[in-house]
Amino acid sequence: MGGYGSGGSRGGKETTGQYRALDIWLLKRNGSLTPGVHSRWGWKQGGKRDGYIEFWMEENRLILSYKYRERGEDWKAMEYPVYLDWTPCNFGGYRPWFICPVRGCGRRVAKLYGGAIFACRHCHQLGYASQREDWYDRADRRANKIRSQLGWELGIANPKGPKPKGMHWKTFFRLVAEHDEWVYKSVMGVATKLKLL
């Protein structure tokens, strides 16, 4: 049941990042979950359009309509419903979920991934990219997350920036210390891998 990006994964499972995704939160935010609304969703790869899907909302279900093909085969028109579930939020309102349309699954999920059919990551047997990272890659990602919080330029080789306006000094010093610890772990991991230590 390969989607775009399929065709043999190196080093284990394919990842969610290799597949087109429908995100229920984004659909809700742009008003696509209102009954009677017809929408079109597109994807880009390398700055170029890489496919689209049309859908319309009916009462508690989203009708998906798109074309799909396996390598070398003719395009097939696909159209089927994906049912939604709504759970109450703690402070009022309701949160939408997709119900995976694969027969026998029925998981409640926030994202569906493309292929012959849009399904949950379990049905496509997809892992997350972070599950394939080495520990020093995770350290680098965490350091960059802190850099983003502080408004600094991403990349641990870049210089540190100033304290953001309005941030308490205590918070700033704590974040800088966490950042430095993740940078140290990332650098030591890369150095170990390259046998520089």
VEXDREN-2710 file (C-alpha; in Angstrom, 1 decimal):
% VEXDREN-2710
k/r/px/py/pz
1/MET/0.0/0.0/0.0
2/GLY/2.8/2.4/-0.9
3/GLY/2.2/6.1/-1.3
4/TYR/4.5/8.8/-2.6
5/GLY/8.0/8.2/-1.3
6/SER/7.5/4.5/-1.2
7/GLY/9.7/2.1/-3.0
8/GLY/11.8/0.4/-0.4
9/SER/12.9/2.0/2.8
10/ARG/16.4/2.1/3.9
11/GLY/17.0/1.1/7.4
12/GLY/13.5/0.1/8.4
13/LYS/10.0/1.4/8.2
14/GLU/9.0/4.2/5.9
15/THR/8.2/7.4/7.8
16/THR/5.2/9.6/8.0
17/GLY/7.2/12.4/6.3
18/GLN/7.4/10.4/3.1
19/TYR/3.7/10.3/2.7
20/ARG/1.1/13.0/1.8
21/ALA/-1.0/13.7/4.9
22/LEU/-4.5/15.1/5.7
23/ASP/-4.5/16.8/9.1
24/ILE/-7.8/17.1/10.8
25/TRP/-6.7/20.2/12.8
26/LEU/-5.8/22.1/9.6
27/LEU/-9.0/21.1/8.0
28/LYS/-11.0/22.4/11.0
29/ARG/-9.0/25.6/11.1
30/ASN/-9.7/26.5/7.5
31/GLY/-13.4/25.7/7.8
32/SER/-13.4/22.5/5.7
33/LEU/-15.4/20.5/8.3
34/THR/-18.6/22.5/7.9
35/PRO/-21.3/20.4/6.3
36/GLY/-21.8/21.4/2.6
37/VAL/-18.3/22.9/2.2
38/HIS/-16.3/21.6/-0.8
39/SER/-12.5/22.0/-0.5
40/ARG/-9.3/21.2/-2.4
41/TRP/-6.0/20.4/-0.7
42/GLY/-2.7/20.3/-2.5
43/TRP/0.9/19.3/-1.8
44/LYS/4.2/20.6/-3.0
45/GLN/7.5/18.9/-3.3
46/GLY/10.6/20.9/-4.2
47/GLY/8.5/24.0/-4.7
48/LYS/6.4/22.3/-7.4
49/ARG/2.8/21.1/-7.2
50/ASP/2.8/17.4/-6.4
51/GLY/-0.8/16.4/-6.3
52/TYR/-4.1/17.4/-4.8
53/ILE/-7.3/15.9/-3.3
54/GLU/-10.8/17.2/-3.3
55/PHE/-13.2/16.6/-0.5
56/TRP/-16.6/17.8/0.8
57/MET/-18.1/17.6/4.2
58/GLU/-21.4/15.8/4.9
59/GLU/-22.9/15.2/8.3
60/ASN/-20.1/13.5/10.3
61/ARG/-18.2/12.3/7.3
62/LEU/-15.7/13.7/4.8
63/ILE/-16.0/12.4/1.2
64/LEU/-12.5/12.1/-0.4
65/SER/-12.0/12.3/-4.2
66/TYR/-8.6/11.9/-5.9
67/LYS/-6.7/9.9/-8.5
68/TYR/-4.1/7.4/-7.6
69/ARG/-1.8/5.0/-9.4
70/GLU/0.8/2.4/-8.6
71/ARG/4.1/2.7/-10.6
72/GLY/3.5/2.0/-14.2
73/GLU/-0.3/1.5/-13.9
74/ASP/-3.1/3.7/-15.1
75/TRP/-4.7/6.3/-12.9
76/LYS/-7.6/5.2/-10.8
77/ALA/-10.4/7.5/-9.6
78/MET/-10.9/7.0/-5.9
79/GLU/-13.9/8.3/-3.9
80/TYR/-15.0/7.1/-0.5
81/PRO/-16.1/8.5/2.9
82/VAL/-14.0/9.0/6.0
83/TYR/-16.2/9.2/9.1
84/LEU/-15.4/11.6/11.9
85/ASP/-15.8/11.4/15.6
86/TRP/-16.1/14.4/17.9
87/THR/-14.9/14.4/21.5
88/PRO/-15.7/17.1/24.1
89/CYS/-12.9/19.4/25.2
90/ASN/-12.4/20.2/28.9
91/PHE/-13.2/23.9/28.4
92/GLY/-16.1/23.6/26.0
93/GLY/-16.4/22.8/22.3
94/TYR/-15.6/19.6/20.5
95/ARG/-12.4/18.1/19.0
96/PRO/-12.7/16.3/15.6
97/TRP/-10.9/13.0/14.8
98/PHE/-10.7/10.9/11.6
99/ILE/-11.9/7.3/11.9
100/CYS/-9.4/5.3/9.9
101/PRO/-11.4/4.0/6.8
102/VAL/-9.4/0.7/6.5
103/ARG/-11.8/-2.2/7.2
104/GLY/-11.0/-3.7/10.6
105/CYS/-9.1/-0.7/11.9
106/GLY/-11.4/2.1/13.0
107/ARG/-8.7/4.0/15.0
108/ARG/-9.4/7.5/16.0
109/VAL/-6.6/9.6/14.6
110/ALA/-5.6/13.3/13.8
111/LYS/-3.8/12.4/10.5
112/LEU/-4.4/10.2/7.6
113/TYR/-1.6/9.3/5.2
114/GLY/-2.0/8.9/1.4
115/GLY/-1.5/5.8/-0.7
116/ALA/-4.1/3.8/-2.5
117/ILE/-6.3/4.8/0.4
118/PHE/-5.8/7.5/3.0
119/ALA/-5.3/5.6/6.3
120/CYS/-3.7/5.9/9.7
121/ARG/0.1/5.4/10.1
122/HIS/-0.5/2.0/11.7
123/CYS/-2.3/0.6/8.6
124/HIS/0.5/2.0/6.4
125/GLN/3.1/0.6/8.8
126/LEU/4.8/4.0/9.1
127/GLY/7.2/5.2/11.8
128/TYR/8.0/8.7/12.7
129/ALA/11.3/10.2/11.4
130/SER/12.3/10.9/15.0
131/GLN/12.3/7.1/15.6
132/ARG/15.1/6.7/13.1
133/GLU/17.3/9.4/14.6
134/ASP/20.4/8.7/16.5
135/TRP/20.6/10.1/20.0
136/TYR/22.9/13.0/18.9
137/ASP/20.4/14.0/16.1
138/ARG/17.7/14.2/18.8
139/ALA/20.0/16.4/20.9
140/ASP/20.6/18.7/17.9
141/ARG/16.8/18.9/17.3
142/ARG/16.2/19.8/21.0
143/ALA/18.8/22.5/20.9
144/ASN/17.2/24.0/17.8
145/LYS/13.8/23.9/19.5
146/ILE/15.2/26.0/22.3
147/ARG/16.9/28.3/19.7
148/SER/13.5/28.8/18.1
149/GLN/11.9/29.6/21.5
150/LEU/14.6/32.2/22.0
151/GLY/14.2/33.7/18.5
152/TRP/17.8/32.7/17.7
153/GLU/19.0/31.6/14.2
154/LEU/18.6/27.9/13.9
155/GLY/21.7/25.7/13.7
156/ILE/23.9/24.9/16.7
157/ALA/27.0/26.2/14.9
158/ASN/25.5/29.7/14.8
159/PRO/26.2/32.2/17.6
160/LYS/23.8/32.7/20.5
161/GLY/21.4/35.6/20.3
162/PRO/20.1/38.0/22.9
163/LYS/17.4/37.5/25.5
164/PRO/14.0/37.9/24.0
165/LYS/12.1/41.0/25.1
166/GLY/9.7/40.3/27.9
167/MET/11.3/37.0/29.0
168/HIS/12.4/36.7/32.6
169/TRP/16.2/36.5/33.1
170/LYS/15.7/33.3/35.2
171/THR/13.8/31.6/32.3
172/PHE/16.4/32.8/29.8
173/PHE/19.4/31.4/31.8
174/ARG/17.6/28.1/32.3
175/LEU/16.9/27.8/28.5
176/VAL/20.5/28.8/27.6
177/ALA/21.8/26.1/30.0
178/GLU/19.5/23.5/28.5
179/HIS/20.5/24.6/25.0
180/ASP/24.2/24.3/25.8
181/GLU/23.7/20.8/27.3
182/TRP/22.0/19.6/24.1
183/VAL/24.6/21.2/21.9
184/TYR/27.4/19.5/23.9
185/LYS/25.6/16.1/23.6
186/SER/25.1/16.5/19.9
187/VAL/28.7/17.6/19.2
188/MET/30.1/14.7/21.3
189/GLY/27.9/12.2/19.5
190/VAL/29.0/13.4/16.1
191/ALA/32.6/13.4/17.2
192/THR/32.3/9.8/18.5
193/LYS/30.6/8.7/15.3
194/LEU/33.4/10.2/13.2
195/LYS/36.0/8.7/15.6
196/LEU/37.5/12.1/16.4
197/LEU/37.6/11.3/20.1
END
